[in-house]
Amino acid sequence: MEAHGVDAIYSALSEQRLTPYLAQAGNDRVHALELYAWSTQMSAALFELISHLEVALRNAVDRTLSAHFSDDRVGIPWFLRRPPMTASASEQIELIRDRLRGSGRDNRHQIVANLSFGFWSGMFGKDYDELWRECLHKAFPYGDGRRKTIGPALEAVRKLRNRVAHHDSVLGVDVPFEQARILELSGYIAPELRQWLSNIDRCTQVYEQRPHSEIDSVVVPAAQAWELYRNCSAYICQPGRSFRAVKRMAFYSDQQIHPEFPVIVGRRDNVEWSETTAKMLEESEERDDRKIARIIRRSKELGWNGGRYQVFLLTASDHPDHRSRSTPIPHIRRGRGTAFVRSQRYVSLHSLQTHATTEDYYGA
């Protein structure tokens, strides 16, 4: 593409909008446009998948609560009652009704269809804990029966939906992980729904078409995580934490990047860190489940407390795709605020294998 053509496109789309793509493309303006085009295609595929889940979710909730509150007998829809609705939820419903009255569409079907994903995901928060125990769990008859499994997962999908709906970049989204989360939720409603969505889903096809980028590794702070990795070949962090889709992980602690760069072979979010969970997982036919059970027990021996965590399953040094170097990468800078990484930092495997010190990153 000629330079003046690229300039015209940048002017039309705006330099500000293309800034994250330029950063990812190393300021190659043509490659940045390729990434931008891919990101919009990826957003469209994700939005399709989410939209099917959204329709199934609202129908499952409506069907469950309608039966529980005997709507047909009483003649008043469940969503017009307090309880079960909170004050804020009732306000949302009234806003929808006011908008629909102007076009003569103030009926049950249209009200349910016009309520936002945030409304439906919000019904699986703490405000509706009692309703969950009474009946709302029946909306997910194939789940594990725990609100803390459904609620956080729906909230994560809501945030992703907002991102793609507002045309934000998805370069930093771990698409396969989010895709798996959406399909898992759909399977909790009906296994047949999950199978159908898997058959029509375009996310895998579009994801594989992403233009190549050398940023393929994440460096995480590892004051305690490095010891855990050496014992369990795993990384544990807070649930819901967002990561880009990368292949490898590296660990930073004690003023250095440690010399092992394992491949991320699995990821599970919102795992309850308890012996009950460990017992359940060790009886599973899935290898990853049994591995997580061992990680829970070993981590507790190392001082990790209960709660809920996100787990990354990583390769050990004997894995054929595992990479390492003979020495760590020292971080020379000292003083407050000079740590190489605080939450996470994305780099290339090539730099991990070749940089003499972390100063090479600052000079890049």
ABEGO torsion letter per residue (X at the ends): XBAAAAAAAAAAAEAAAAAAAAAAAGGBAAAAAAAAAAAAAAAAAAAAAAAAAAAAAAAAAAAAAAAAAGAAAAGBBAAABOOABBAAAAAAAAAAAAAAAAAGABBAAAAAAABBAAAAAAAABAAAAAAAAAAAAAABAABAGBAAAAAAAAAAAAAAAAAAAAGBBAAABBAAAAAAAAAAAAAAABAAAAAAAAAABAAAAAAAABBBBABABBBBBAAAAAAAAAAAGBBBBBBGBBBBBBABBBBBBGGBBBABBBBBABBBBGBBBBAAAAAAAAABABAAAAAAAAAAAAAAAAGBBBEBBBBBBBBBAABAABBBBABBBBBABBEBGABABAABBBBBAAAAAABABAAAAAAX
